[in-house]
């Protein structure tokens, strides 16, 4: 009775297994009259070294799952390249693609929906082997039994149905299925977030053991920062389709450079109640991925946003109010007008946005507004009331936009180990992130 | 069962034996199988001729249908080749027919020869020619009950076969099917539906043995050599007459003098369980003949519609996008065609062609019903299909390169099959009613006379509904109601069995049966 799985021979061609360059994945937006595309992944570059675990974190909807699925060629990349061991997989199709699929598999988030309940566990794990006509039937059965024991399940489960298992056991079955074709690379899409906390640790331990035994490379997608910190060698932080910061795990967690990473990390509760920790909150909600800001992705919410020259010394409350007001106008600009509204606008009878006055009053309540700012706001309000929020948005942009609004930052190397961060403040021109955030927080 | 599997044995069983097929498992432990198989063989053997006749008939229909389609297409390219195909078809059909005739020679246990009910009284009052000298009514009742009993026992024994497989030969202790079956076991309403279905299928398969007379003797060929009957005349002698003449004097015309009602004899010592029709034919025989054509046509129609709906729903759910839109448009187009108008036009157009002559026009009707019914079934299962296409296990199958065809079959089909069964069994009621309605209208619509059709019996009795001959319309009407109700009950049962949580009683599903 052999419980050991055959190991794939160690490959030493290159250190890097996967190299992603300028990857974009847009949904929709192809047609002439369609809405702007949803930019789920918007120009992402990174690499994964053989045998390492790259953690990918970010809030839900930031495009991390789409990125994982695009890496496995489950989604067709809109632009960019994915070099896997020397081959660009975005160009593969047909038999080549099927052959390549052996190399990379996925473990899904929800073990309830990732296993077909009408098949026995044996059939589920065997299916990838059947699909690739792997060796003989007897060999396949033997391999399934080996895989079952590799993930810690007894042989007798071969003939059972997924219904008869708990979430943790189902996830083990899903892992066994992903390992069936001896892949080198696994995408773990939130592998433990649907499980009980007590089971999470066991599954994570199992994943670690398997990585060691089979020399696997992982891309771990998660929003649970502690899981990522525990298992990952390197981390990439994603926000609105962009990687904001990437680097060695411990460095990112202890010494984050990017404003977004800092605010994300500051959300981890401190077990020590006496520890002085400052919570960096992001204002508002993330913009829709179909309407991402022209400049830096974070520019609408950034706690360390660069101000334009003219307002560099403006009062903090005033500046925040201005940003909030811009957000309000941006929301109005996204509302699609009905035909009736358009006709009314044509004849200057448009009144749907008259409540902008209230919003303005709320926003600037108790703030001292200088003459110049007041004039600009007044112009914008008039534009919105006329039914032209786009023009208002443009007007405010010209007046109040800074480099963060109109220019995309570069990936700047911020440490000797090669950690990179996506922020304008890493250039010499501007003050660095850390002092700005702590100063602004102190003002509170 | 679990005791079969110890930790060591599973690996052994799965990997070190060349043959772990079902037959190997049966060889290892043959007793339960034999205990099931021997009675099963006996059950089939006593009615071998009937079963073989059904099988041969199905093969023949299949051959004729397929070859006719090939011939029709070839005819455009090369008439000579088409002629060859037509000859081939004639040859095969003739061969099959002779095989069928040969099989018909095999004796069957529950046949009218073994338990005859047609006889006559001798002048001394005894019955001659009937089973054990019993009255024709009693003889017929015995044969009828035995056949129904046989059918129910056979159906149970087939189910029993599955139980034996589950308990002794299946490798899994439990499968999702077990739950469905056990849910159905506690569902009386669904069981009623199953029994109704079995009873009507029995009527279709064993109709000629169930009826007191045969369709040929009593309806289609009443003056043939086979149609002579003997009877005791009023002056005390045994005389011979044609069934046609006897029918002429056994009419039910709505007056007390001319009426043969339920469960009564006519002057020729013939027993009529459902009475006679206005033309003197035996209504029960007519109903059995009608059951056969109804079950065949509605079965073919709903199967065709279900297969189309199943295929299209999986394709449209898996590929979605413009394919889905295309199917949606076609389905909407089909739904917008008035069904009755289409039926009338098609019946008229194909009336004298080969297509219109298969199954006395029934095949054409089945095609039209399948064509008009699939959009409803497709709409009903498209939702579940879309839902299952979004499941992660479908993504997983894609991620290891499974072919789309297999993904649809293994990962989607099992989930929509249940819904399909539910909606199909509920929609079939609409087809049965429409089919009867066409025969009721007559005038070249529906099944061509003289082949029996339920709707024609209702139509024939229409003017006698308020007289003593009320049975002519009422009995066929009740049979239709019973069958349609039974099919709806079956649908309810399957729905509750596959998804016990949706047991809401009357609900939206009732609408599915409303077609026609």
Interface residues (C-beta under 8 A of the other chain):
Chain A: X1 X69 X72 X74 X97 X98 X99 X101 X102 X105 X106 X108 X109 X110 X113 X114 X115 X116 X117 X118 X119 X120 X127 X128 X131 X132 X138 X141 X142 X145 X154 X155 X156 X158 X159 X160 X161 X163 X164 X174 X177 X180 X181
Chain B: X2 X5 X7 X10 X11 X14 X15 X18 X171 X172 X173 X174 X175 X176 X391 X392 X393 X395 X396 X397 X398 X399 X400 X401 X402 X403 X406 X410 X411 X414 X415
